[in-house]
Amino acid sequence: MQKLVLCLTAVLFSFSLLAQTASIKGTITDETEQALVGASVLIANTGTGTTTDLDGKFELSNLKEGVYTLLISYVGYE
């Protein structure tokens, strides 16, 4: 659980608003700041999600303006 908490604290979010839509961008890393390739990033209670690229980066775009809870999972982490 500690590893996931550390991973989540390392996520950097950037929100941009365009015509009532929002985008969430970030980078998922582990406690040693290594990128987590292929981590799942989902918006809670929706079917919207993506995976991280080779640099641990992700983007969720064309979202309605609001507050979202992200669920991040990666094989080998609790």
Phi and psi in degrees as GROMACS dihedral restraints (atoms count N, CA, C in turn):
[ dihedral_restraints ]
;  ai    aj    ak    al  type     phi  dphi    fc
    3     4     5     6     1   -62.7    20    10
    4     5     6     7     1   -38.0    20    10
    6     7     8     9     1   -63.3    20    10
    7     8     9    10     1   -40.8    20    10
    9    10    11    12     1   -66.8    20    10
   10    11    12    13     1   -40.2    20    10
   12    13    14    15     1   -62.5    20    10
   13    14    15    16     1   -43.3    20    10
   15    16    17    18     1   -63.5    20    10
   16    17    18    19     1   -38.8    20    10
   18    19    20    21     1   -62.8    20    10
   19    20    21    22     1   -44.8    20    10
   21    22    23    24     1   -65.9    20    10
   22    23    24    25     1   -35.3    20    10
   24    25    26    27     1   -70.4    20    10
   25    26    27    28     1   -20.6    20    10
   27    28    29    30     1   -84.3    20    10
   28    29    30    31     1    -8.3    20    10
   30    31    32    33     1   -72.7    20    10
   31    32    33    34     1   128.9    20    10
   33    34    35    36     1  -106.9    20    10
   34    35    36    37     1   123.3    20    10
   36    37    38    39     1  -106.2    20    10
   37    38    39    40     1   142.8    20    10
   39    40    41    42     1  -130.7    20    10
   40    41    42    43     1   118.6    20    10
   42    43    44    45     1  -104.3    20    10
   43    44    45    46     1   132.4    20    10
   45    46    47    48     1  -129.4    20    10
   46    47    48    49     1   139.1    20    10
   48    49    50    51     1  -112.2    20    10
   49    50    51    52     1   125.0    20    10
   51    52    53    54     1  -135.1    20    10
   52    53    54    55     1   114.9    20    10
   54    55    56    57     1    49.3    20    10
   55    56    57    58     1    53.7    20    10
   57    58    59    60     1    67.6    20    10
   58    59    60    61     1    14.9    20    10
   60    61    62    63     1  -119.5    20    10
   61    62    63    64     1   157.2    20    10
   63    64    65    66     1  -128.8    20    10
   64    65    66    67     1   161.5    20    10
   66    67    68    69     1  -132.1    20    10
   67    68    69    70     1   140.6    20    10
   69    70    71    72     1  -119.1    20    10
   70    71    72    73     1   124.2    20    10
   72    73    74    75     1  -124.9    20    10
   73    74    75    76     1   148.9    20    10
   75    76    77    78     1  -170.5    20    10
   76    77    78    79     1   178.5    20    10
   78    79    80    81     1  -131.0    20    10
   79    80    81    82     1   130.9    20    10
   81    82    83    84     1  -102.8    20    10
   82    83    84    85     1   124.3    20    10
   84    85    86    87     1  -132.2    20    10
   85    86    87    88     1   164.0    20    10
   87    88    89    90     1   -91.8    20    10
   88    89    90    91     1  -171.9    20    10
   90    91    92    93     1   -66.3    20    10
   91    92    93    94     1   -16.5    20    10
   93    94    95    96     1   -99.9    20    10
   94    95    96    97     1    11.9    20    10
   96    97    98    99     1    69.1    20    10
   97    98    99   100     1    19.1    20    10
   99   100   101   102     1   -82.8    20    10
  100   101   102   103     1   136.8    20    10
  102   103   104   105     1   -64.5    20    10
  103   104   105   106     1   139.0    20    10
  105   106   107   108     1   -98.8    20    10
  106   107   108   109     1   102.5    20    10
  108   109   110   111     1   -78.1    20    10
  109   110   111   112     1   128.4    20    10
  111   112   113   114     1    82.3    20    10
  112   113   114   115     1    15.1    20    10
  114   115   116   117     1   -68.6    20    10
  115   116   117   118     1   142.7    20    10
  117   118   119   120     1   -87.4    20    10
  118   119   120   121     1   133.5    20    10
  120   121   122   123     1  -124.8    20    10
  121   122   123   124     1   113.9    20    10
  123   124   125   126     1  -123.1    20    10
  124   125   126   127     1   147.2    20    10
  126   127   128   129     1   -88.4    20    10
  127   128   129   130     1   124.8    20    10
  129   130   131   132     1   -55.8    20    10
  130   131   132   133     1   140.2    20    10
  132   133   134   135     1    63.9    20    10
  133   134   135   136     1    23.0    20    10
  135   136   137   138     1  -137.2    20    10
  136   137   138   139     1   173.9    20    10
  138   139   140   141     1   -99.0    20    10
  139   140   141   142     1    13.0    20    10
  141   142   143   144     1   -90.1    20    10
  142   143   144   145     1   129.0    20    10
  144   145   146   147     1  -168.9    20    10
  145   146   147   148     1   176.9    20    10
  147   148   149   150     1  -158.3    20    10
  148   149   150   151     1  -179.1    20    10
  150   151   152   153     1  -125.8    20    10
  151   152   153   154     1   159.4    20    10
  153   154   155   156     1   -79.6    20    10
  154   155   156   157     1   153.4    20    10
  156   157   158   159     1   -88.5    20    10
  157   158   159   160     1  -166.6    20    10
  159   160   161   162     1   -64.2    20    10
  160   161   162   163     1   -19.7    20    10
  162   163   164   165     1  -101.8    20    10
  163   164   165   166     1     7.8    20    10
  165   166   167   168     1    78.8    20    10
  166   167   168   169     1    10.0    20    10
  168   169   170   171     1   -91.1    20    10
  169   170   171   172     1   149.5    20    10
  171   172   173   174     1  -143.1    20    10
  172   173   174   175     1   162.1    20    10
  174   175   176   177     1  -148.8    20    10
  175   176   177   178     1   132.2    20    10
  177   178   179   180     1  -116.7    20    10
  178   179   180   181     1   120.0    20    10
  180   181   182   183     1  -124.8    20    10
  181   182   183   184     1   174.0    20    10
  183   184   185   186     1    57.7    20    10
  184   185   186   187     1    41.2    20    10
  186   187   188   189     1   -96.1    20    10
  187   188   189   190     1   150.2    20    10
  189   190   191   192     1   -68.2    20    10
  190   191   192   193     1   146.4    20    10
  192   193   194   195     1   -60.1    20    10
  193   194   195   196     1   133.9    20    10
  195   196   197   198     1   164.3    20    10
  196   197   198   199     1  -168.1    20    10
  198   199   200   201     1  -107.4    20    10
  199   200   201   202     1   132.7    20    10
  201   202   203   204     1  -125.3    20    10
  202   203   204   205     1   149.4    20    10
  204   205   206   207     1  -106.8    20    10
  205   206   207   208     1   124.1    20    10
  207   208   209   210     1   -98.0    20    10
  208   209   210   211     1   136.4    20    10
  210   211   212   213     1  -108.5    20    10
  211   212   213   214     1   120.6    20    10
  213   214   215   216     1  -116.9    20    10
  214   215   216   217     1   128.5    20    10
  216   217   218   219     1  -135.0    20    10
  217   218   219   220     1   151.7    20    10
  219   220   221   222     1  -153.4    20    10
  220   221   222   223     1   135.2    20    10
  222   223   224   225     1   -59.2    20    10
  223   224   225   226     1   128.7    20    10
  225   226   227   228     1    97.8    20    10
  226   227   228   229     1    -4.0    20    10
  228   229   230   231     1  -119.5    20    10
  229   230   231   232     1   143.0    20    10
